[in-house]
């Protein structure tokens, strides 16, 4: 059996009049609406820098950062906001122009001049893929480095008595329950308190658990957050480096009064801490 070579072959139509990619890019950039969208894009990018600064500033309203961990977290929030700005800005600028610019076009106006779509332009496609990949790769690397830094500041999962710090960490048992926090100082006469009082510049090591449901122990301005699970102990640590009173909240929806499950951490001097312990019948045994 032979194939009839005269039969019409079902092939996609190959455009013969398509201009060079560089020319098409120039033509595309010369369109008035592209120029206007680019102007909005540039303005938005410039605006996002003070917005990122404001976000970090609002994070500091209650007095933080009060630990090196929180300093690193704020840096990360700032960098992620800045790096994701171009993508957010291009989306928003097209949206804004569509609402304000094209929103006013009436049916009587002639259709806009058309040319080959930019999505088939090799230069544009490669530039877009390369730029977004570079931004994403930068964020992944930044995130991994920051994660390692923060984990080392929080002492990872190394028990308190095996940590290499010059100052011996204070062990603190944190117990969550619906809907309050209890702190116990096992090495200091088992003193118990419903607010957390700690000395400045001393490493703290938390043994966190729950009496009922899953809660989450969040020391806001110190950048520490870990699940409190019933029947298990989770560990984290931090070294407060700023005197003052900061917030502790539950960060896991745990029932009716979850929103009110909060208390304070008071970072005081070593002398104030020792006398606070004495008042409560405890004394430093280590
Ligand atoms: Cu809770």
Boltz pocket constraint, residues with backbone or C-beta under 6 A from the ligand:
constraints:
  - pocket:
      binder: B
      contacts: [[A, 176], [A, 177], [A, 179], [A, 214], [A, 215], [A, 216], [A, 250], [A, 251], [A, 252], [A, 253], [A, 254], [A, 258], [A, 261]]
      max_distance: 6.0
